[in-house]
Each structure stands twice: as structure tokens, then as C-alpha cells.
Amino acid sequence: MKSIFLTIIIFSALNCNIKNEPSIADNQYLEFFYFKGNKLFPFRLNCKSIRSEMFRDDVKYKKIEDREYIERFTKEYEKLKTEKKQNEIDVRMQIIFHNGKITDTICMGSHFGIKINGVKKKDSKPFLNLIQEKMYEPEK
């Protein structure tokens, strides 16, 4: 009888811990870092440049927690395919995708070029449009 009671207590305790753990959707959000306006530079920028001290006054920040937008973002994000030829891109925006326990760094050019965690992906007009839609959305 004691073993049955102990089993029930252990099972109940484990069940409570699982229910209290936040779901992945609760931990999803995006951070956008991008240049204000169309900045031109005489050199190519890499992904680390966007958040460097040198450009601190030129970069805008936006945090996105809108569930509907994140769902649309995730659908387009998952469609991205790896590019065979890996080369550098001229980075103009950086998106940090917090997806539960995983965080991905997405670097993009103004009109073309996508890298995710250092791996070049094929260009996607729908993905770029989705990013720009939120970046250039009027402040509320």
C-alpha cells in the first residue's frame, strides 16, 4: 500500500512540474537590429558589425512578441533552403530569433542575402517582405 501511495505522489509531482514548464510558444520572440534609412558604406558589413559601438547611433531596435506575426515568420523561416555556394553578404539587418531554448541569428542584406547562424540561405522575397513589413511599420 505504501508503494502505491509513493508512486502516486511521485507521478503527481512530475505531472505538476511538466504543466508549470512554459511552452515553446511562450518563449518565442524576435529582436530586430537594422539601420535607420538607407545607409551606404564604402565597405561590406558582416553580421557582427550591426551591433558594434561604431554604429550604435545608426541602428534601430525593435522587439516583436506578436504571436500571429511570429507564426507567419516561422512558416517562411522554415521554408528557407541552404545555398550551395557559401559566400559573404553585405549585412544591413540582424534578427535574433528566440525560439524556446534555441536562439538563431539571422543576418540579411537590404534586398538580397540571408545567413542563418553563419550559413548562407537562398534568397526569399516573401521572407524579406515579411521582415521589412514589421521593420518599417509605424511606431505605436
Chimera marker file (.cmm) of the C-alpha trace (Angstrom):
<marker_set name="trace">
<marker id="1" x="0.000" y="0.000" z="0.000" r="1" g="1" b="0" radius="0.5"/>
<marker id="2" x="2.865" y="2.364" z="0.829" r="1" g="1" b="0" radius="0.5"/>
<marker id="3" x="4.473" y="1.732" z="-2.550" r="1" g="1" b="0" radius="0.5"/>
<marker id="4" x="1.255" y="2.566" z="-4.393" r="1" g="1" b="0" radius="0.5"/>
<marker id="5" x="0.856" y="5.758" z="-2.375" r="1" g="1" b="0" radius="0.5"/>
<marker id="6" x="4.509" y="6.701" z="-3.037" r="1" g="1" b="0" radius="0.5"/>
<marker id="7" x="4.107" y="6.006" z="-6.774" r="1" g="1" b="0" radius="0.5"/>
<marker id="8" x="1.026" y="8.254" z="-6.903" r="1" g="1" b="0" radius="0.5"/>
<marker id="9" x="2.871" y="11.081" z="-5.118" r="1" g="1" b="0" radius="0.5"/>
<marker id="10" x="5.896" y="10.834" z="-7.444" r="1" g="1" b="0" radius="0.5"/>
<marker id="11" x="3.697" y="10.716" z="-10.550" r="1" g="1" b="0" radius="0.5"/>
<marker id="12" x="1.687" y="13.733" z="-9.329" r="1" g="1" b="0" radius="0.5"/>
<marker id="13" x="4.830" y="15.730" z="-8.587" r="1" g="1" b="0" radius="0.5"/>
<marker id="14" x="6.276" y="15.001" z="-12.036" r="1" g="1" b="0" radius="0.5"/>
<marker id="15" x="2.977" y="15.885" z="-13.659" r="1" g="1" b="0" radius="0.5"/>
<marker id="16" x="2.870" y="19.255" z="-11.857" r="1" g="1" b="0" radius="0.5"/>
<marker id="17" x="6.400" y="20.127" z="-12.980" r="1" g="1" b="0" radius="0.5"/>
<marker id="18" x="5.576" y="19.382" z="-16.605" r="1" g="1" b="0" radius="0.5"/>
<marker id="19" x="2.475" y="21.591" z="-16.543" r="1" g="1" b="0" radius="0.5"/>
<marker id="20" x="4.336" y="24.521" z="-14.954" r="1" g="1" b="0" radius="0.5"/>
<marker id="21" x="7.085" y="24.488" z="-17.588" r="1" g="1" b="0" radius="0.5"/>
<marker id="22" x="6.440" y="27.263" z="-20.141" r="1" g="1" b="0" radius="0.5"/>
<marker id="23" x="5.670" y="26.120" z="-23.673" r="1" g="1" b="0" radius="0.5"/>
<marker id="24" x="7.983" y="26.982" z="-26.548" r="1" g="1" b="0" radius="0.5"/>
<marker id="25" x="5.394" y="29.439" z="-27.888" r="1" g="1" b="0" radius="0.5"/>
<marker id="26" x="5.600" y="31.368" z="-24.608" r="1" g="1" b="0" radius="0.5"/>
<marker id="27" x="9.348" y="31.849" z="-25.128" r="1" g="1" b="0" radius="0.5"/>
<marker id="28" x="9.243" y="32.942" z="-28.777" r="1" g="1" b="0" radius="0.5"/>
<marker id="29" x="10.152" y="36.481" z="-29.742" r="1" g="1" b="0" radius="0.5"/>
<marker id="30" x="12.224" y="38.353" z="-32.296" r="1" g="1" b="0" radius="0.5"/>
<marker id="31" x="14.736" y="41.151" z="-31.918" r="1" g="1" b="0" radius="0.5"/>
<marker id="32" x="15.373" y="43.328" z="-34.978" r="1" g="1" b="0" radius="0.5"/>
<marker id="33" x="18.519" y="45.431" z="-35.353" r="1" g="1" b="0" radius="0.5"/>
<marker id="34" x="18.606" y="47.497" z="-38.534" r="1" g="1" b="0" radius="0.5"/>
<marker id="35" x="19.943" y="50.733" z="-39.963" r="1" g="1" b="0" radius="0.5"/>
<marker id="36" x="17.772" y="53.829" z="-39.967" r="1" g="1" b="0" radius="0.5"/>
<marker id="37" x="17.168" y="54.795" z="-43.594" r="1" g="1" b="0" radius="0.5"/>
<marker id="38" x="19.444" y="53.709" z="-46.430" r="1" g="1" b="0" radius="0.5"/>
<marker id="39" x="22.985" y="53.923" z="-45.129" r="1" g="1" b="0" radius="0.5"/>
<marker id="40" x="25.798" y="53.496" z="-47.620" r="1" g="1" b="0" radius="0.5"/>
<marker id="41" x="29.284" y="52.402" z="-46.618" r="1" g="1" b="0" radius="0.5"/>
<marker id="42" x="32.471" y="52.073" z="-48.679" r="1" g="1" b="0" radius="0.5"/>
<marker id="43" x="32.938" y="48.545" z="-47.328" r="1" g="1" b="0" radius="0.5"/>
<marker id="44" x="30.911" y="45.395" z="-46.776" r="1" g="1" b="0" radius="0.5"/>
<marker id="45" x="29.473" y="44.862" z="-43.295" r="1" g="1" b="0" radius="0.5"/>
<marker id="46" x="29.403" y="41.487" z="-41.606" r="1" g="1" b="0" radius="0.5"/>
<marker id="47" x="26.878" y="40.239" z="-39.087" r="1" g="1" b="0" radius="0.5"/>
<marker id="48" x="28.830" y="41.416" z="-36.048" r="1" g="1" b="0" radius="0.5"/>
<marker id="49" x="29.092" y="44.983" z="-37.387" r="1" g="1" b="0" radius="0.5"/>
<marker id="50" x="25.421" y="45.834" z="-36.914" r="1" g="1" b="0" radius="0.5"/>
<marker id="51" x="25.636" y="45.824" z="-33.126" r="1" g="1" b="0" radius="0.5"/>
<marker id="52" x="29.136" y="47.265" z="-32.813" r="1" g="1" b="0" radius="0.5"/>
<marker id="53" x="29.850" y="50.514" z="-30.970" r="1" g="1" b="0" radius="0.5"/>
<marker id="54" x="30.778" y="52.189" z="-34.254" r="1" g="1" b="0" radius="0.5"/>
<marker id="55" x="27.151" y="52.064" z="-35.484" r="1" g="1" b="0" radius="0.5"/>
<marker id="56" x="25.362" y="52.403" z="-32.155" r="1" g="1" b="0" radius="0.5"/>
<marker id="57" x="23.661" y="55.702" z="-33.115" r="1" g="1" b="0" radius="0.5"/>
<marker id="58" x="22.665" y="54.480" z="-36.592" r="1" g="1" b="0" radius="0.5"/>
<marker id="59" x="20.904" y="51.236" z="-35.647" r="1" g="1" b="0" radius="0.5"/>
<marker id="60" x="17.252" y="50.895" z="-34.629" r="1" g="1" b="0" radius="0.5"/>
<marker id="61" x="15.970" y="48.153" z="-32.343" r="1" g="1" b="0" radius="0.5"/>
<marker id="62" x="12.562" y="46.540" z="-32.280" r="1" g="1" b="0" radius="0.5"/>
<marker id="63" x="11.343" y="43.620" z="-30.159" r="1" g="1" b="0" radius="0.5"/>
<marker id="64" x="8.498" y="41.574" z="-31.638" r="1" g="1" b="0" radius="0.5"/>
<marker id="65" x="6.279" y="39.423" z="-29.429" r="1" g="1" b="0" radius="0.5"/>
<marker id="66" x="3.159" y="39.375" z="-31.629" r="1" g="1" b="0" radius="0.5"/>
<marker id="67" x="2.124" y="35.666" z="-31.798" r="1" g="1" b="0" radius="0.5"/>
<marker id="68" x="0.399" y="35.972" z="-35.176" r="1" g="1" b="0" radius="0.5"/>
<marker id="69" x="3.434" y="37.633" z="-36.765" r="1" g="1" b="0" radius="0.5"/>
<marker id="70" x="5.817" y="35.079" z="-35.214" r="1" g="1" b="0" radius="0.5"/>
<marker id="71" x="3.716" y="32.239" z="-36.676" r="1" g="1" b="0" radius="0.5"/>
<marker id="72" x="3.934" y="33.816" z="-40.151" r="1" g="1" b="0" radius="0.5"/>
<marker id="73" x="7.652" y="34.417" z="-39.630" r="1" g="1" b="0" radius="0.5"/>
<marker id="74" x="8.237" y="30.794" z="-38.580" r="1" g="1" b="0" radius="0.5"/>
<marker id="75" x="6.430" y="29.426" z="-41.641" r="1" g="1" b="0" radius="0.5"/>
<marker id="76" x="8.608" y="31.469" z="-44.023" r="1" g="1" b="0" radius="0.5"/>
<marker id="77" x="11.738" y="30.827" z="-41.932" r="1" g="1" b="0" radius="0.5"/>
<marker id="78" x="11.273" y="27.056" z="-42.173" r="1" g="1" b="0" radius="0.5"/>
<marker id="79" x="10.991" y="27.275" z="-45.980" r="1" g="1" b="0" radius="0.5"/>
<marker id="80" x="14.497" y="28.738" z="-46.361" r="1" g="1" b="0" radius="0.5"/>
<marker id="81" x="16.901" y="26.422" z="-48.198" r="1" g="1" b="0" radius="0.5"/>
<marker id="82" x="20.685" y="26.277" z="-47.834" r="1" g="1" b="0" radius="0.5"/>
<marker id="83" x="22.659" y="27.832" z="-50.688" r="1" g="1" b="0" radius="0.5"/>
<marker id="84" x="25.301" y="25.588" z="-52.267" r="1" g="1" b="0" radius="0.5"/>
<marker id="85" x="27.798" y="28.410" z="-52.739" r="1" g="1" b="0" radius="0.5"/>
<marker id="86" x="28.682" y="29.897" z="-49.368" r="1" g="1" b="0" radius="0.5"/>
<marker id="87" x="29.967" y="33.474" z="-49.595" r="1" g="1" b="0" radius="0.5"/>
<marker id="88" x="29.729" y="36.701" z="-47.647" r="1" g="1" b="0" radius="0.5"/>
<marker id="89" x="26.796" y="39.098" z="-47.789" r="1" g="1" b="0" radius="0.5"/>
<marker id="90" x="26.588" y="42.833" z="-47.125" r="1" g="1" b="0" radius="0.5"/>
<marker id="91" x="24.592" y="42.861" z="-43.889" r="1" g="1" b="0" radius="0.5"/>
<marker id="92" x="22.071" y="45.623" z="-43.228" r="1" g="1" b="0" radius="0.5"/>
<marker id="93" x="19.862" y="43.952" z="-40.634" r="1" g="1" b="0" radius="0.5"/>
<marker id="94" x="20.156" y="41.332" z="-37.933" r="1" g="1" b="0" radius="0.5"/>
<marker id="95" x="17.271" y="39.364" z="-36.466" r="1" g="1" b="0" radius="0.5"/>
<marker id="96" x="17.685" y="37.337" z="-33.295" r="1" g="1" b="0" radius="0.5"/>
<marker id="97" x="15.038" y="34.602" z="-33.248" r="1" g="1" b="0" radius="0.5"/>
<marker id="98" x="14.407" y="33.365" z="-29.707" r="1" g="1" b="0" radius="0.5"/>
<marker id="99" x="12.616" y="30.086" z="-30.235" r="1" g="1" b="0" radius="0.5"/>
<marker id="100" x="12.209" y="28.440" z="-26.858" r="1" g="1" b="0" radius="0.5"/>
<marker id="101" x="15.596" y="27.109" z="-25.811" r="1" g="1" b="0" radius="0.5"/>
<marker id="102" x="17.129" y="27.799" z="-29.245" r="1" g="1" b="0" radius="0.5"/>
<marker id="103" x="18.350" y="31.203" z="-30.438" r="1" g="1" b="0" radius="0.5"/>
<marker id="104" x="19.163" y="31.763" z="-34.108" r="1" g="1" b="0" radius="0.5"/>
<marker id="105" x="20.974" y="34.746" z="-35.590" r="1" g="1" b="0" radius="0.5"/>
<marker id="106" x="19.688" y="35.832" z="-38.987" r="1" g="1" b="0" radius="0.5"/>
<marker id="107" x="21.693" y="38.357" z="-40.966" r="1" g="1" b="0" radius="0.5"/>
<marker id="108" x="20.297" y="39.930" z="-44.111" r="1" g="1" b="0" radius="0.5"/>
<marker id="109" x="21.129" y="42.485" z="-46.747" r="1" g="1" b="0" radius="0.5"/>
<marker id="110" x="18.708" y="45.234" z="-47.796" r="1" g="1" b="0" radius="0.5"/>
<marker id="111" x="17.389" y="43.405" z="-50.862" r="1" g="1" b="0" radius="0.5"/>
<marker id="112" x="19.206" y="40.067" z="-51.024" r="1" g="1" b="0" radius="0.5"/>
<marker id="113" x="21.446" y="37.848" z="-48.955" r="1" g="1" b="0" radius="0.5"/>
<marker id="114" x="20.398" y="35.746" z="-45.962" r="1" g="1" b="0" radius="0.5"/>
<marker id="115" x="22.633" y="33.980" z="-43.452" r="1" g="1" b="0" radius="0.5"/>
<marker id="116" x="21.382" y="31.970" z="-40.508" r="1" g="1" b="0" radius="0.5"/>
<marker id="117" x="23.977" y="31.126" z="-37.873" r="1" g="1" b="0" radius="0.5"/>
<marker id="118" x="26.694" y="31.733" z="-40.478" r="1" g="1" b="0" radius="0.5"/>
<marker id="119" x="25.132" y="29.518" z="-43.185" r="1" g="1" b="0" radius="0.5"/>
<marker id="120" x="24.013" y="31.234" z="-46.390" r="1" g="1" b="0" radius="0.5"/>
<marker id="121" x="20.430" y="30.563" z="-47.452" r="1" g="1" b="0" radius="0.5"/>
<marker id="122" x="18.723" y="31.074" z="-50.807" r="1" g="1" b="0" radius="0.5"/>
<marker id="123" x="17.047" y="34.458" z="-51.175" r="1" g="1" b="0" radius="0.5"/>
<marker id="124" x="13.338" y="34.564" z="-50.397" r="1" g="1" b="0" radius="0.5"/>
<marker id="125" x="11.268" y="37.565" z="-51.450" r="1" g="1" b="0" radius="0.5"/>
<marker id="126" x="8.320" y="36.562" z="-49.174" r="1" g="1" b="0" radius="0.5"/>
<marker id="127" x="10.688" y="36.295" z="-46.177" r="1" g="1" b="0" radius="0.5"/>
<marker id="128" x="12.318" y="39.671" z="-46.958" r="1" g="1" b="0" radius="0.5"/>
<marker id="129" x="8.897" y="41.312" z="-47.402" r="1" g="1" b="0" radius="0.5"/>
<marker id="130" x="7.712" y="39.892" z="-44.080" r="1" g="1" b="0" radius="0.5"/>
<marker id="131" x="10.784" y="41.304" z="-42.305" r="1" g="1" b="0" radius="0.5"/>
<marker id="132" x="10.502" y="44.719" z="-43.954" r="1" g="1" b="0" radius="0.5"/>
<marker id="133" x="6.766" y="44.873" z="-43.223" r="1" g="1" b="0" radius="0.5"/>
<marker id="134" x="7.477" y="44.752" z="-39.493" r="1" g="1" b="0" radius="0.5"/>
<marker id="135" x="10.659" y="46.848" z="-39.581" r="1" g="1" b="0" radius="0.5"/>
<marker id="136" x="9.023" y="49.766" z="-41.330" r="1" g="1" b="0" radius="0.5"/>
<marker id="137" x="5.718" y="49.505" z="-39.526" r="1" g="1" b="0" radius="0.5"/>
<marker id="138" x="4.835" y="52.862" z="-37.899" r="1" g="1" b="0" radius="0.5"/>
<marker id="139" x="5.615" y="53.098" z="-34.198" r="1" g="1" b="0" radius="0.5"/>
<marker id="140" x="2.541" y="52.730" z="-31.992" r="1" g="1" b="0" radius="0.5"/>
<link id1="1" id2="2" r="1" g="1" b="0" radius="0.2"/>
<link id1="2" id2="3" r="1" g="1" b="0" radius="0.2"/>
<link id1="3" id2="4" r="1" g="1" b="0" radius="0.2"/>
<link id1="4" id2="5" r="1" g="1" b="0" radius="0.2"/>
<link id1="5" id2="6" r="1" g="1" b="0" radius="0.2"/>
<link id1="6" id2="7" r="1" g="1" b="0" radius="0.2"/>
<link id1="7" id2="8" r="1" g="1" b="0" radius="0.2"/>
<link id1="8" id2="9" r="1" g="1" b="0" radius="0.2"/>
<link id1="9" id2="10" r="1" g="1" b="0" radius="0.2"/>
<link id1="10" id2="11" r="1" g="1" b="0" radius="0.2"/>
<link id1="11" id2="12" r="1" g="1" b="0" radius="0.2"/>
<link id1="12" id2="13" r="1" g="1" b="0" radius="0.2"/>
<link id1="13" id2="14" r="1" g="1" b="0" radius="0.2"/>
<link id1="14" id2="15" r="1" g="1" b="0" radius="0.2"/>
<link id1="15" id2="16" r="1" g="1" b="0" radius="0.2"/>
<link id1="16" id2="17" r="1" g="1" b="0" radius="0.2"/>
<link id1="17" id2="18" r="1" g="1" b="0" radius="0.2"/>
<link id1="18" id2="19" r="1" g="1" b="0" radius="0.2"/>
<link id1="19" id2="20" r="1" g="1" b="0" radius="0.2"/>
<link id1="20" id2="21" r="1" g="1" b="0" radius="0.2"/>
<link id1="21" id2="22" r="1" g="1" b="0" radius="0.2"/>
<link id1="22" id2="23" r="1" g="1" b="0" radius="0.2"/>
<link id1="23" id2="24" r="1" g="1" b="0" radius="0.2"/>
<link id1="24" id2="25" r="1" g="1" b="0" radius="0.2"/>
<link id1="25" id2="26" r="1" g="1" b="0" radius="0.2"/>
<link id1="26" id2="27" r="1" g="1" b="0" radius="0.2"/>
<link id1="27" id2="28" r="1" g="1" b="0" radius="0.2"/>
<link id1="28" id2="29" r="1" g="1" b="0" radius="0.2"/>
<link id1="29" id2="30" r="1" g="1" b="0" radius="0.2"/>
<link id1="30" id2="31" r="1" g="1" b="0" radius="0.2"/>
<link id1="31" id2="32" r="1" g="1" b="0" radius="0.2"/>
<link id1="32" id2="33" r="1" g="1" b="0" radius="0.2"/>
<link id1="33" id2="34" r="1" g="1" b="0" radius="0.2"/>
<link id1="34" id2="35" r="1" g="1" b="0" radius="0.2"/>
<link id1="35" id2="36" r="1" g="1" b="0" radius="0.2"/>
<link id1="36" id2="37" r="1" g="1" b="0" radius="0.2"/>
<link id1="37" id2="38" r="1" g="1" b="0" radius="0.2"/>
<link id1="38" id2="39" r="1" g="1" b="0" radius="0.2"/>
<link id1="39" id2="40" r="1" g="1" b="0" radius="0.2"/>
<link id1="40" id2="41" r="1" g="1" b="0" radius="0.2"/>
<link id1="41" id2="42" r="1" g="1" b="0" radius="0.2"/>
<link id1="42" id2="43" r="1" g="1" b="0" radius="0.2"/>
<link id1="43" id2="44" r="1" g="1" b="0" radius="0.2"/>
<link id1="44" id2="45" r="1" g="1" b="0" radius="0.2"/>
<link id1="45" id2="46" r="1" g="1" b="0" radius="0.2"/>
<link id1="46" id2="47" r="1" g="1" b="0" radius="0.2"/>
<link id1="47" id2="48" r="1" g="1" b="0" radius="0.2"/>
<link id1="48" id2="49" r="1" g="1" b="0" radius="0.2"/>
<link id1="49" id2="50" r="1" g="1" b="0" radius="0.2"/>
<link id1="50" id2="51" r="1" g="1" b="0" radius="0.2"/>
<link id1="51" id2="52" r="1" g="1" b="0" radius="0.2"/>
<link id1="52" id2="53" r="1" g="1" b="0" radius="0.2"/>
<link id1="53" id2="54" r="1" g="1" b="0" radius="0.2"/>
<link id1="54" id2="55" r="1" g="1" b="0" radius="0.2"/>
<link id1="55" id2="56" r="1" g="1" b="0" radius="0.2"/>
<link id1="56" id2="57" r="1" g="1" b="0" radius="0.2"/>
<link id1="57" id2="58" r="1" g="1" b="0" radius="0.2"/>
<link id1="58" id2="59" r="1" g="1" b="0" radius="0.2"/>
<link id1="59" id2="60" r="1" g="1" b="0" radius="0.2"/>
<link id1="60" id2="61" r="1" g="1" b="0" radius="0.2"/>
<link id1="61" id2="62" r="1" g="1" b="0" radius="0.2"/>
<link id1="62" id2="63" r="1" g="1" b="0" radius="0.2"/>
<link id1="63" id2="64" r="1" g="1" b="0" radius="0.2"/>
<link id1="64" id2="65" r="1" g="1" b="0" radius="0.2"/>
<link id1="65" id2="66" r="1" g="1" b="0" radius="0.2"/>
<link id1="66" id2="67" r="1" g="1" b="0" radius="0.2"/>
<link id1="67" id2="68" r="1" g="1" b="0" radius="0.2"/>
<link id1="68" id2="69" r="1" g="1" b="0" radius="0.2"/>
<link id1="69" id2="70" r="1" g="1" b="0" radius="0.2"/>
<link id1="70" id2="71" r="1" g="1" b="0" radius="0.2"/>
<link id1="71" id2="72" r="1" g="1" b="0" radius="0.2"/>
<link id1="72" id2="73" r="1" g="1" b="0" radius="0.2"/>
<link id1="73" id2="74" r="1" g="1" b="0" radius="0.2"/>
<link id1="74" id2="75" r="1" g="1" b="0" radius="0.2"/>
<link id1="75" id2="76" r="1" g="1" b="0" radius="0.2"/>
<link id1="76" id2="77" r="1" g="1" b="0" radius="0.2"/>
<link id1="77" id2="78" r="1" g="1" b="0" radius="0.2"/>
<link id1="78" id2="79" r="1" g="1" b="0" radius="0.2"/>
<link id1="79" id2="80" r="1" g="1" b="0" radius="0.2"/>
<link id1="80" id2="81" r="1" g="1" b="0" radius="0.2"/>
<link id1="81" id2="82" r="1" g="1" b="0" radius="0.2"/>
<link id1="82" id2="83" r="1" g="1" b="0" radius="0.2"/>
<link id1="83" id2="84" r="1" g="1" b="0" radius="0.2"/>
<link id1="84" id2="85" r="1" g="1" b="0" radius="0.2"/>
<link id1="85" id2="86" r="1" g="1" b="0" radius="0.2"/>
<link id1="86" id2="87" r="1" g="1" b="0" radius="0.2"/>
<link id1="87" id2="88" r="1" g="1" b="0" radius="0.2"/>
<link id1="88" id2="89" r="1" g="1" b="0" radius="0.2"/>
<link id1="89" id2="90" r="1" g="1" b="0" radius="0.2"/>
<link id1="90" id2="91" r="1" g="1" b="0" radius="0.2"/>
<link id1="91" id2="92" r="1" g="1" b="0" radius="0.2"/>
<link id1="92" id2="93" r="1" g="1" b="0" radius="0.2"/>
<link id1="93" id2="94" r="1" g="1" b="0" radius="0.2"/>
<link id1="94" id2="95" r="1" g="1" b="0" radius="0.2"/>
<link id1="95" id2="96" r="1" g="1" b="0" radius="0.2"/>
<link id1="96" id2="97" r="1" g="1" b="0" radius="0.2"/>
<link id1="97" id2="98" r="1" g="1" b="0" radius="0.2"/>
<link id1="98" id2="99" r="1" g="1" b="0" radius="0.2"/>
<link id1="99" id2="100" r="1" g="1" b="0" radius="0.2"/>
<link id1="100" id2="101" r="1" g="1" b="0" radius="0.2"/>
<link id1="101" id2="102" r="1" g="1" b="0" radius="0.2"/>
<link id1="102" id2="103" r="1" g="1" b="0" radius="0.2"/>
<link id1="103" id2="104" r="1" g="1" b="0" radius="0.2"/>
<link id1="104" id2="105" r="1" g="1" b="0" radius="0.2"/>
<link id1="105" id2="106" r="1" g="1" b="0" radius="0.2"/>
<link id1="106" id2="107" r="1" g="1" b="0" radius="0.2"/>
<link id1="107" id2="108" r="1" g="1" b="0" radius="0.2"/>
<link id1="108" id2="109" r="1" g="1" b="0" radius="0.2"/>
<link id1="109" id2="110" r="1" g="1" b="0" radius="0.2"/>
<link id1="110" id2="111" r="1" g="1" b="0" radius="0.2"/>
<link id1="111" id2="112" r="1" g="1" b="0" radius="0.2"/>
<link id1="112" id2="113" r="1" g="1" b="0" radius="0.2"/>
<link id1="113" id2="114" r="1" g="1" b="0" radius="0.2"/>
<link id1="114" id2="115" r="1" g="1" b="0" radius="0.2"/>
<link id1="115" id2="116" r="1" g="1" b="0" radius="0.2"/>
<link id1="116" id2="117" r="1" g="1" b="0" radius="0.2"/>
<link id1="117" id2="118" r="1" g="1" b="0" radius="0.2"/>
<link id1="118" id2="119" r="1" g="1" b="0" radius="0.2"/>
<link id1="119" id2="120" r="1" g="1" b="0" radius="0.2"/>
<link id1="120" id2="121" r="1" g="1" b="0" radius="0.2"/>
<link id1="121" id2="122" r="1" g="1" b="0" radius="0.2"/>
<link id1="122" id2="123" r="1" g="1" b="0" radius="0.2"/>
<link id1="123" id2="124" r="1" g="1" b="0" radius="0.2"/>
<link id1="124" id2="125" r="1" g="1" b="0" radius="0.2"/>
<link id1="125" id2="126" r="1" g="1" b="0" radius="0.2"/>
<link id1="126" id2="127" r="1" g="1" b="0" radius="0.2"/>
<link id1="127" id2="128" r="1" g="1" b="0" radius="0.2"/>
<link id1="128" id2="129" r="1" g="1" b="0" radius="0.2"/>
<link id1="129" id2="130" r="1" g="1" b="0" radius="0.2"/>
<link id1="130" id2="131" r="1" g="1" b="0" radius="0.2"/>
<link id1="131" id2="132" r="1" g="1" b="0" radius="0.2"/>
<link id1="132" id2="133" r="1" g="1" b="0" radius="0.2"/>
<link id1="133" id2="134" r="1" g="1" b="0" radius="0.2"/>
<link id1="134" id2="135" r="1" g="1" b="0" radius="0.2"/>
<link id1="135" id2="136" r="1" g="1" b="0" radius="0.2"/>
<link id1="136" id2="137" r="1" g="1" b="0" radius="0.2"/>
<link id1="137" id2="138" r="1" g="1" b="0" radius="0.2"/>
<link id1="138" id2="139" r="1" g="1" b="0" radius="0.2"/>
<link id1="139" id2="140" r="1" g="1" b="0" radius="0.2"/>
</marker_set>
